[in-house]
Amino acid sequence: MKFGMILLMSAGSTSFIHNLIETAGGTNVAGITEDEFFTFSMEKLLENDPDIYIINAHSHTPEDIKTRTGYEVLSAVKNDQVFTVDDSLISRSRSSRDSRTGTIGQNHPSGDFLIKMNFKEKRKLWKSLLISLSIALVLISIYTVTIGPAEISFQAAMSIILAKIPFIQQRIDLAQYSEVQLTIIWSLRVPRVILAGLVGGALGVVGASFQGFFKTPWRILLSSAYPLEQL
């Protein structure tokens, strides 16, 4: 069994997909390793010459596989045994295997609750999640500013930060803090926290962009299976 959109990847003997193949009575040609997913050699693929080649509908079509260089010698290609399978059928989010009994169990809950929710419920969920994460971000950012090699107490750091907030600054006397402490907080720690937030936000935007570009199903993103190509 192998999978991959660019690299020739495969699911090893410890993967969920391997269990599905074994349960169906097939033999995973890549079950020679205990790695869950690994890079599969093209030479090994040709040497094992699988009778059936399965890909998920998200990555490629049977026609794409048949036109790849070297694939024309595979028995699966010669006998027109290249098939596609829906992502939900090979994702842990839709099915879970009991490795001890060898039976297919109930649907895994990961991500399925999103599919069952209506628009208003999803909107309420995302709104609550956004508010909660925003509050957590602010609290973590403030706490991070109070941490550093220089010995500045939590109370002192918080006072220096709050002194910049209107209506509160009048109640805080910055004269009790040294110029060094003020410099460390506003010239070193605060810019560091802001930069970390910007970098994290940029990574989030990149991740969301890739998600939109490749149109990876959420049920797969929330599971341990990979939305690539299956054999």
Secondary structure, DSSP 8 states (H G I E B T S, - for coil): --B-SSS-EEE-TTSHHHHHHHHTT---TTTTS--SEEE--HHHHHHH--S-EEEETTT--HHHHHTSTTGGGSHHHHTT-EEEE-GGGSSTTT--EETTTTEE-S---TTHHHHHS-HHHHHHHHHHHHHHHHHHHHHHHHHHHT-SSS---HHHHHHHHHTTSTTTGGG--GGGS-HHHHHIIIIIIHHHHHHHHHHHHHHHHHHHHHHHHHT--HHHHTSSS-SS---
